Amino acid sequence: MPSVTILGTGFAALTAVRKLRAADKSLEITVVSPEPKLVYLPSLIWLPSGKRKPEDIIIPLDNFFERTNVTHVAGAVESLSEGGRVVKHTNGELRNDGLVIGTGGKFIKKLPGIEHALTPCEGVVPVMEFSKQLDALDSGTLAFGFSGNPKEGSAMRGGPMFEFLFGTDTLLRQQGRRDKFKLVFFSPAPKPGIRLGEKIVPKLLKRMADQDIKTYLGKKMVRFEEGKVVTEGGEFDADIIMFMPGMTGNPWFNNTDLPRSPGGLIKADAMCRVEGFERTYVAGDAGSFPGPDWMPKQAHMADLQAEAAAANLLAELNGQTPSRTFKVELMCIIDDNSTGSLVARTEKYNLALPSMGLAHHTKVLFEKMYLRHYR
């Protein structure tokens, strides 16, 4: 009976679990992660408004693993050896016939004073801290920004920051205290959100102007201080700073022979195979893949890559030649707590619909349908 080890319990890892199990009921599947839980990151934006509580989006996976006959091993990955066939983790070692790496990426925390900023996509804790600090303020300046990995343009996750920005604007208006707060958006990119599409950026910037959100764009970040953001183009005070840095590889990658991209991610081909390794695949934020420079780091893309990785790994285990590639597709709803704007981009088209309540409700419905797999 072939054995497969999957690293992580995020979107890529769990989609790989589902696809592998659906295709082969007898496969021995082991998942390695610190805890058997999924944090549904797209719904972090609803925590400050109270539309979601932490327990709504932290999903225990014990029942899912039992239903799918999957073994979970608690531990943090430390290294790989024997060409990926042995995984060392904090509680021991595991041998496998096939490996899928879905441990995600790491945010770059090198900017001086970064400890003064909250990074929301790190999970529930920083978002709840933002909510706590916002509730404690009677007035002030709220700063929202993101940057990328200068060595790898696709290694970034900026979309959620637009949602936190617009969502906070909506929340303050609903509370009747928007006039007491100054909202600022900053980014070293002159055209923030360009990966969403060339035509999307002007719409985002116009919306910021219409909603009285000041912008600091196109100037390199210098540092954060307590209560201050400093760029080469100027500085401004900020009572709360929400900042999403660029992404790079996890520290444990350094303890392996895995091939690395310029930005520190794991190099893979169009079939999600790790270059130079047999029966070893990567999906999601941990990987660097060939494709257009706007290829997103988002849950939807991780799912598409995981499907390809699972299909190709099964082919290899069955003595066949892998051939499945993944579709490059950016698909998201920029939600502001009451309305949403659908943004879609493929190699054939790019569109952004006006904000409407229907899109917000669609995002809510999608969350419910997606999490049915794991509840």
C-alpha positions in Angstrom: 0.0 0.0 0.0 1.7 3.3 -1.1 2.0 5.9 1.6 1.7 9.7 1.1 2.7 12.4 3.5 1.1 15.8 3.2 2.7 18.7 5.1 0.3 21.4 6.4 -3.4 21.9 7.1 -4.0 24.9 4.9 -6.0 25.1 1.7 -3.4 23.4 -0.5 -2.7 20.6 1.9 -6.3 19.8 2.6 -7.4 20.0 -1.0 -4.6 17.5 -1.8 -6.0 15.2 1.0 -9.5 15.3 -0.5 -8.4 14.7 -4.1 -6.1 11.9 -3.2 -8.7 10.1 -1.0 -11.4 10.5 -3.6 -9.2 8.9 -6.2 -7.8 6.1 -4.1 -9.6 4.7 -1.0 -6.7 2.4 -0.1 -3.9 5.0 -0.1 -2.2 5.5 3.3 -2.3 9.3 3.9 -0.5 11.0 6.8 -0.8 14.8 7.5 1.9 16.6 9.5 1.1 19.9 11.1 1.4 21.5 14.6 -2.4 21.2 15.2 -5.3 19.5 13.3 -7.1 22.6 12.4 -7.9 24.9 9.4 -8.0 28.7 9.7 -10.3 30.0 7.0 -8.3 33.0 6.2 -10.7 34.7 3.7 -13.1 35.4 6.6 -10.6 37.1 8.8 -11.9 40.4 7.4 -15.3 39.9 9.2 -13.8 39.5 12.7 -13.5 43.2 13.6 -17.2 43.8 12.8 -18.3 40.8 14.8 -19.8 39.1 11.7 -17.6 36.2 12.6 -16.0 35.0 15.8 -12.7 33.2 16.0 -14.5 29.9 16.6 -16.5 30.3 13.4 -13.3 30.3 11.2 -11.0 28.0 13.2 -12.2 24.5 12.0 -11.1 21.4 14.0 -10.2 18.7 11.6 -10.4 15.6 13.8 -13.8 14.6 12.3 -12.6 15.2 8.8 -9.5 13.1 9.2 -11.6 10.3 10.8 -14.1 10.4 7.9 -11.4 10.3 5.3 -9.2 7.7 7.1 -6.3 10.0 7.4 -3.7 10.0 10.1 -2.7 13.3 11.6 0.8 13.6 13.2 1.3 16.6 15.5 4.6 18.3 14.8 6.3 21.2 13.0 8.3 20.2 10.0 12.1 20.6 10.5 13.7 19.0 7.4 13.6 16.5 4.6 16.1 13.8 3.6 16.6 11.0 1.1 15.2 13.1 -1.7 12.0 13.9 0.1 11.3 10.3 1.2 11.9 11.1 4.9 10.3 14.0 6.8 11.7 15.0 10.1 9.4 16.9 12.5 9.6 18.0 16.1 8.2 14.7 17.3 10.0 12.2 15.1 10.4 11.1 11.5 8.1 9.8 8.8 8.9 7.8 5.6 6.8 8.1 2.5 6.4 7.0 -1.1 5.1 10.4 -2.1 5.1 13.9 -0.6 3.0 17.0 -1.0 4.3 20.2 0.6 1.5 22.6 1.5 3.0 24.5 4.5 2.5 27.9 3.0 5.0 30.8 3.1 6.4 33.2 5.6 6.0 36.9 5.8 9.3 38.9 5.5 9.8 40.7 8.8 13.0 42.5 8.1 11.7 46.1 8.0 12.9 48.1 11.1 10.2 48.5 13.6 7.9 45.8 12.0 6.9 44.8 15.6 4.8 48.0 15.7 2.6 46.7 12.8 -0.1 44.0 12.8 0.1 41.4 9.9 -3.5 40.2 9.5 -3.0 37.2 7.3 -0.9 35.6 10.1 -4.2 34.5 11.6 -6.8 35.3 14.1 -4.6 36.8 16.9 -3.4 39.9 15.0 -6.9 40.6 13.6 -8.5 40.3 17.1 -5.7 42.6 18.4 -6.6 45.2 15.7 -10.3 44.9 16.7 -9.4 45.4 20.4 -7.2 48.5 19.7 -9.8 50.0 17.3 -12.6 49.6 19.9 -10.4 51.4 22.5 -9.9 54.4 20.3 -12.2 57.4 20.3 -10.4 58.9 17.3 -7.1 58.6 15.5 -5.3 57.6 12.3 -5.5 54.0 11.0 -2.8 53.0 8.4 -3.2 50.0 6.0 -0.5 48.9 3.6 1.4 46.1 1.9 4.6 45.5 0.1 6.1 42.6 -2.0 9.2 40.5 -2.1 11.7 42.5 -4.2 13.2 39.3 -5.5 9.9 37.7 -6.6 7.0 39.8 -7.6 4.3 37.1 -7.2 5.3 36.4 -3.6 2.9 38.8 -2.0 -0.7 39.0 -0.7 -2.1 42.4 -1.0 -5.8 41.8 -1.8 -6.9 41.3 1.9 -5.5 44.7 2.8 -8.0 46.4 0.5 -10.7 44.5 2.3 -9.5 45.5 5.8 -9.2 49.1 4.5 -12.7 49.3 3.0 -14.2 47.1 5.7 -12.9 49.4 8.4 -14.3 52.4 6.6 -17.7 50.7 6.5 -17.6 49.6 10.1 -16.8 53.1 11.3 -19.6 54.6 9.2 -22.0 52.0 10.7 -20.9 53.0 14.1 -21.4 56.7 13.4 -17.8 57.6 14.1 -16.0 57.7 10.7 -15.6 61.5 10.9 -13.3 60.9 14.0 -10.8 58.8 12.1 -8.3 59.4 9.4 -7.7 56.4 7.1 -4.4 56.1 5.2 -3.4 53.6 2.6 0.4 53.2 1.8 2.5 51.0 -0.4 5.9 51.2 -2.1 4.2 50.2 -5.3 3.1 53.2 -7.5 0.2 51.1 -8.7 -1.0 49.0 -5.8 -3.1 46.1 -6.8 -1.7 46.0 -10.4 -1.8 42.2 -10.3 -5.6 42.4 -10.1 -5.5 44.1 -13.5 -4.3 47.3 -15.1 -7.9 48.6 -15.2 -8.6 47.8 -11.6 -6.0 50.1 -10.0 -7.7 53.4 -11.0 -11.0 52.1 -9.7 -9.4 51.2 -6.3 -7.7 54.6 -6.1 -10.9 56.5 -7.0 -12.8 54.6 -4.4 -10.2 55.6 -1.8 -10.4 59.2 -2.9 -14.3 59.1 -2.8 -14.2 57.7 0.7 -11.7 60.2 2.0 -8.8 57.8 2.3 -5.4 59.4 2.0 -2.7 57.5 0.0 1.1 57.4 0.2 2.3 55.4 -2.9 5.4 54.6 -4.8 7.9 55.4 -2.1 10.2 52.8 -0.5 9.4 51.9 3.1 12.0 53.0 5.6 10.8 51.9 9.0 7.9 51.8 11.4 8.0 53.5 14.8 5.6 53.3 17.6 2.7 55.4 16.2 4.4 56.3 13.0 5.0 55.1 9.4 8.2 56.4 7.7 8.7 56.2 3.9 11.3 57.8 1.6 8.5 60.1 0.5 7.4 61.3 3.9 6.1 60.1 7.2 2.8 60.2 9.0 1.4 59.3 12.5 -0.7 56.2 12.9 -2.4 54.9 16.0 -2.8 51.5 14.4 -0.7 50.0 11.6 -1.9 47.1 9.5 0.8 45.9 7.2 1.2 42.9 4.9 4.9 42.4 4.0 6.0 40.3 1.0 6.4 36.5 1.4 9.3 34.1 1.3 9.9 30.5 2.1 9.5 28.8 5.5 12.7 28.6 7.7 12.7 24.8 7.5 13.3 25.0 3.8 16.9 26.0 4.6 17.4 22.5 6.2 16.7 20.7 2.9 18.1 20.3 -0.6 14.9 21.7 -2.1 15.5 24.0 -5.1 14.7 27.6 -4.3 13.4 30.5 -6.3 15.1 34.0 -6.1 12.4 34.9 -3.5 13.1 31.8 -1.4 10.1 29.7 -2.4 10.3 26.1 -3.6 10.8 25.9 -7.4 8.3 23.7 -9.2 7.2 23.1 -12.8 3.8 23.6 -14.4 2.7 20.2 -12.9 3.7 21.3 -9.4 6.6 18.8 -9.3 9.5 20.0 -7.2 12.4 20.4 -9.6 14.9 17.5 -9.4 12.8 15.4 -6.9 10.8 12.3 -7.5 7.2 12.0 -6.3 7.5 15.3 -4.5 5.1 18.1 -5.1 4.3 21.6 -3.8 1.1 23.6 -3.9 0.1 27.0 -2.6 2.1 29.8 -1.1 5.2 27.5 -0.4 5.8 27.2 -4.2 7.2 29.2 -7.0 5.6 28.2 -10.3 6.0 29.2 -14.0 3.3 31.5 -15.3 2.3 35.1 -15.6 3.7 37.6 -13.2 0.2 38.3 -11.8 -0.3 34.7 -10.6 -1.9 35.2 -7.2 -1.0 33.9 -3.8 -4.6 33.1 -2.7 -6.7 30.1 -1.5 -8.3 29.6 -4.9 -4.9 29.3 -6.6 -3.7 26.9 -3.9 -6.7 24.7 -4.5 -6.1 24.6 -8.3 -2.4 23.7 -7.7 -3.2 21.1 -5.1 -5.6 19.3 -7.5 -2.9 19.1 -10.1 -0.3 17.9 -7.6 -2.6 15.2 -6.3 -3.4 13.9 -9.8 0.2 13.9 -10.8 1.4 12.2 -7.7 -1.1 9.4 -8.1 0.0 9.0 -11.7 3.6 8.5 -10.6 2.6 6.1 -7.8 0.8 4.1 -10.5 3.8 4.0 -12.8 2.3 6.5 -15.2 3.7 9.8 -16.6 2.2 12.9 -14.9 0.6 15.3 -17.2 -1.9 17.5 -15.3 -1.2 21.2 -15.3 -3.1 23.8 -13.3 -5.2 26.7 -14.5 -3.8 30.2 -13.7 -6.8 32.1 -12.4 -7.2 35.1 -10.0 -10.7 35.0 -8.5 -11.7 37.1 -5.5 -14.4 39.3 -4.0 -13.1 42.5 -2.4 -15.6 42.7 0.5 -16.3 45.7 2.7 -18.6 44.1 5.2 -21.8 44.9 3.4 -21.0 44.9 -0.4 -18.4 43.2 -2.5 -16.7 43.6 -5.9 -16.0 40.5 -7.9 -12.5 40.6 -9.5 -11.5 37.9 -12.0 -8.4 37.5 -14.2 -7.2 34.8 -16.5 -4.9 34.8 -19.5 -8.0 35.5 -21.6 -9.9 38.2 -19.7 -9.9 40.6 -16.8 -13.0 42.1 -15.1 -14.1 43.9 -12.0 -17.8 44.3 -11.3 -19.2 47.2 -9.3 -19.6 46.7 -5.5 -23.0 45.2 -4.7 -24.7 43.4 -1.9 -25.1 40.3 -3.9 -21.3 39.8 -4.1 -21.0 40.0 -0.3 -23.7 37.4 0.1 -22.1 35.2 -2.5 -18.8 35.3 -0.5 -20.7 34.3 2.7 -22.4 31.4 0.8 -19.1 30.2 -0.6 -17.6 30.1 2.8 -20.4 27.9 4.1 -20.1 25.6 1.1 -16.4 25.3 1.3 -16.2 24.6 5.0 -18.8 21.8 4.6 -15.9 19.6 3.5 -14.2 19.9 6.8 -16.8 20.5 9.5 
